[in-house]
């Protein structure tokens, strides 16, 4: 993420806030699901990493609108055995 640093906190963005957005808008939705069957957005789409990242961005972008960010430079998708 890029943007101005908050002079009061010294942070660009509250990472706990971002973490909560990702948990509620992404992880709780896709955890233990067959995304191409369980999530309407994926119907008719190949569930590739690129498509998954596009969906993730749509899910978190709406709740990051209140943040004073210039942009998110990149979004990285990492596979773990916990997920």
N, C-alpha and C positions, 0 to 999 in steps of 0.2 A: 504494500500500500504506500502511496505517496500522498503528501499533504502537509499542511502546517502543523507544527508541534504546539500543543496546548501549553501556554506559558505557566499555567497554574499547576498542571500535573506533570509536565515534562514528557507527556505521551503523545503519540500520533493519534492513537485510538485506544480505548479501553479493551484490552485483549479478552477479558472475561466477558464483555458484552458480545464481542465477535464469536467467542466460543459458544455462548448461549444461543446465538443466532444459528450457528452451524448445527448444534445439537438438536434444536427444535425444528429447524426447517429442512434438514438434510438427513442426519443420522437416524432420528426417530422415524422418519418416513421410509428410508430404504433398508434399514437393518432388518434382516431376516425376511426380506421380500424378494419376489421374482419381479424385478422392476418392469420388465416388458409386459407382464400380465397384471401386476398389482397397481401400477401408477399410470393413470390415463395418458399423461404427457408422453410416455414411451411407446404407446400403441402404434404399430406400424413403423417404428424406428429400430434400427440395429443398435443394440445396447453396447456400443463401443465406448472406449475411454473418452474419446472426443465428445460424443453425444452426452455422456454422463457429466463431464465438466460443464458443458453448456447448460444442462439442467441445474446443476449445483449453483452456477452463477445466477440463474434466474431466481432460484430459491433464496439466495442471500442478498442479492442486490436490492430488493425492495425494502429490507430492514436496515440496510446500510445507508439509505438515502439521507438520514438525519446526521450522519457523520460528515465532518468537513474534510473530505478526501478529494484529492484531485483525480485519482484513479487507482485501481488495483492493477499492478503491473503484470502479474501472472497468478494463475491458480494451479496448484500442483495436486495431482491425485496420487495417493500412495496406497497400495494394497497392504493390509496387515491381516494377520490371522485372527485378531480380535474383532474384526469387522465382518 
